[in-house]
Amino acid sequence: MNTPFRRVLLAITIALGIYVGVWAQFFPEQFYRSFPGFGLHWIDLDGPFNEHLIRDVGSAYLGLSAASIVGVFHRSALPGRVAGVAWGSSGCFISAITHFIPKGPRSISPSVCSFSV
């Protein structure tokens, strides 16, 4: 059975996923210049504009949001659990890649991966 608490958590992931996903997918230059919003900018400090990468991030967030939507409306807890694992493991995967590429395989932090799962 899907509990109200689980549905609220999934609704939060939906809101965050749609916020980031729509912005990155459909407005990649604005996303690059001003993510996370509210007067802050993080991505443009990290290197040159890469539209393909930003749109990929947007697609990933929209896909995770779709999984969360299924989890909210399904009667059983399984789709919500799968969505939670997908959100957590995608964070671990992204973190592992960013640590793996520039410094070598020893920089992957097991604590980051275990925390996200």
C-alpha positions, -999 to +999 in steps of 0.1 A: +000+000+000+012+035-009+013+058+022+006+095+022+041+102+034+056+084+004+033+103-019+044+136-005+081+127-009+074+116-045+055+149-051+085+168-039+108+149-064+082+156-091+083+193-085+121+194-083+124+172-114+100+193-135+117+225-123+152+214-134+140+192-163+119+217-182+144+245-177+174+224-189+155+207-217+137+237-232+159+267-222+195+253-221+213+287-224+193+303-196+199+271-175+236+273-182+238+310-172+216+310-141+211+276-125+199+271-097+181+304-100+173+330-073+203+352-083+228+323-081+248+307-110+268+276-107+272+259-141+287+288-161+316+288-137+325+252-146+334+255-183+320+264-218+284+260-228+275+225-239+239+224-251+238+186-256+249+179-221+224+203-206+196+189-226+206+154-215+204+165-179+169+179-186+158+147-202+171+127-172+152+148-148+120+147-168+123+109-170+128+106-132+098+129-127+077+106-149+087+076-127+078+096-096+044+104-111+037+067-117+047+061-081+023+088-067-007+074-085-001+037-082-018+018-054+012-003-044+045+010-030+067-007-056+067+020-083+075+046-056+103+025-043+117+020-078+115+058-084+133+064-051+161+041-061+163+057-095+167+092-080+193+080-056+213+059-080+213+087-106+229+110-080+255+083-072+262+077-109+267+114-117+289+119-086+310+089-095+315+100-130+326+135-120+350+121-095+362+093-118+371+112-150+394+140-138+413+122-110+412+085-116+392+056-101+405+060-066+386+092-061+352+076-062+338+080-027+318+050-014+301+072+011+286+093-017+272+062-034+259+046-001+243+078+010+224+082-023+210+047-022 
